[in-house]
Amino acid sequence: MANITRFTPFEDLFNDFAKGFFVRPVSMPEADELKIKLDVKEDDKAYTVHADIPGVKKEDIQVDVNGDMVSIRAELKKEKEEKQGEKLLHSERYYGMASRSFSLPAEVDEKGVVAKYKDGVLDLTLPKKQGNGSKRISVQ
């Protein structure tokens, strides 16, 4: 027996139009600044992560490493004032947070992790844990 479906072109058109319309009705221009962009490289001994986090103080960056999971969290604080003499013309404050978490193929040795932040780029060196505990068992 064949399946019969009802064709409703106007309903389908409205659903396609409305899909995602109410997801983010108001966009803030600073929202793009809060995205952490990552580059992850691997060699035999360690992983190297370059994370672009512009406009953040190094005191406001938190890095957590737990096994093969790495989490980066940054808090952005911006304040802007425009004065003309003693008269305040314009004042803005913006506070926001961004975070990224990712897992690596091998566990990280937490004791050897090195984090450096300079010119808006966070550089992480994540050494691989020697003898990650996995062992291949031969079946007899």
C-alpha positions in Angstrom: 0.0 0.0 0.0 1.4 3.4 -0.9 1.9 6.2 1.6 -0.2 9.3 0.9 1.0 12.7 2.0 -0.9 16.0 1.8 0.8 18.8 -0.2 0.4 22.2 1.5 2.6 24.7 -0.4 1.7 27.7 1.7 2.3 26.0 5.0 5.6 24.6 3.8 6.7 28.1 2.6 5.8 29.7 5.9 7.6 27.0 7.9 10.7 27.5 5.8 10.5 31.3 6.2 9.9 31.1 10.0 12.6 28.5 10.7 15.2 30.4 12.6 13.5 33.7 12.4 12.9 33.9 16.2 16.2 32.3 17.2 18.0 35.6 17.6 15.8 38.6 16.8 18.3 41.1 18.2 21.9 40.9 17.3 24.6 42.8 19.3 27.6 43.9 17.3 29.9 42.8 20.2 28.7 39.2 20.0 31.2 38.4 17.2 34.0 39.6 19.3 33.3 36.9 21.9 33.9 33.9 19.7 37.1 32.0 20.5 38.8 30.8 17.3 41.1 27.8 17.7 44.0 26.1 15.8 45.1 22.7 17.2 48.3 21.0 16.0 49.7 17.7 17.0 53.2 16.2 17.0 54.7 13.1 18.7 55.0 14.6 22.1 52.4 17.3 22.5 49.4 19.3 21.2 49.7 23.0 20.4 46.6 25.2 20.6 46.5 28.8 19.4 43.3 30.5 20.5 42.4 34.0 19.3 40.9 35.9 22.2 41.3 39.6 21.5 40.4 42.4 23.9 40.7 40.2 27.0 43.0 40.6 30.0 45.1 37.5 30.8 43.6 37.6 34.4 40.2 37.0 32.8 41.2 33.8 31.0 40.7 30.4 32.6 42.0 27.1 31.1 40.9 23.7 32.5 42.5 20.4 31.5 40.9 17.1 32.6 42.2 14.0 30.9 41.6 14.6 27.2 39.1 17.5 27.7 40.3 21.1 27.4 38.1 24.0 28.3 38.9 27.7 27.7 36.8 30.4 29.2 37.3 34.2 28.8 35.4 37.2 30.3 35.2 40.4 28.2 34.7 43.7 29.9 34.3 46.9 27.9 33.5 50.4 29.1 33.4 53.5 26.9 32.7 57.1 27.8 32.6 60.2 25.6 32.9 63.5 27.4 32.8 67.1 26.1 34.3 69.1 28.9 32.4 68.2 32.1 29.3 67.0 30.2 28.9 63.3 29.6 27.7 62.7 26.0 27.8 59.0 25.6 28.5 56.0 27.9 28.4 52.3 27.2 29.3 49.2 29.2 29.5 45.7 27.9 30.2 42.4 29.8 30.2 39.0 28.2 31.7 35.6 28.4 32.9 33.1 25.8 34.0 29.5 26.2 35.2 26.6 24.1 35.6 23.0 25.1 37.1 20.2 23.0 38.5 16.7 23.5 41.8 15.5 22.2 42.6 12.0 20.9 45.0 11.3 23.8 45.1 12.3 27.4 47.1 15.3 28.5 49.8 15.4 31.2 48.3 18.2 33.3 51.6 18.8 35.1 53.4 19.9 31.9 50.8 22.2 30.5 52.2 25.7 29.5 49.8 28.6 28.8 51.0 32.0 27.4 48.9 35.0 26.4 50.3 37.8 24.2 48.7 40.2 21.8 45.2 38.6 22.0 46.5 35.0 21.3 46.5 32.3 23.9 49.2 29.6 23.2 48.8 26.3 25.0 51.3 23.5 25.0 49.6 20.3 26.1 52.1 17.4 26.4 50.7 13.9 25.8 50.5 11.6 28.8 53.0 8.7 28.4 51.4 5.3 28.6 47.8 6.4 28.4 46.7 3.1 30.0 45.3 1.6 26.8 46.5 -1.8 26.0 45.6 -4.1 23.1 44.7 -7.6 24.3 45.2 -10.6 22.0 42.3 -12.9 21.8 43.1 -16.6 22.2 
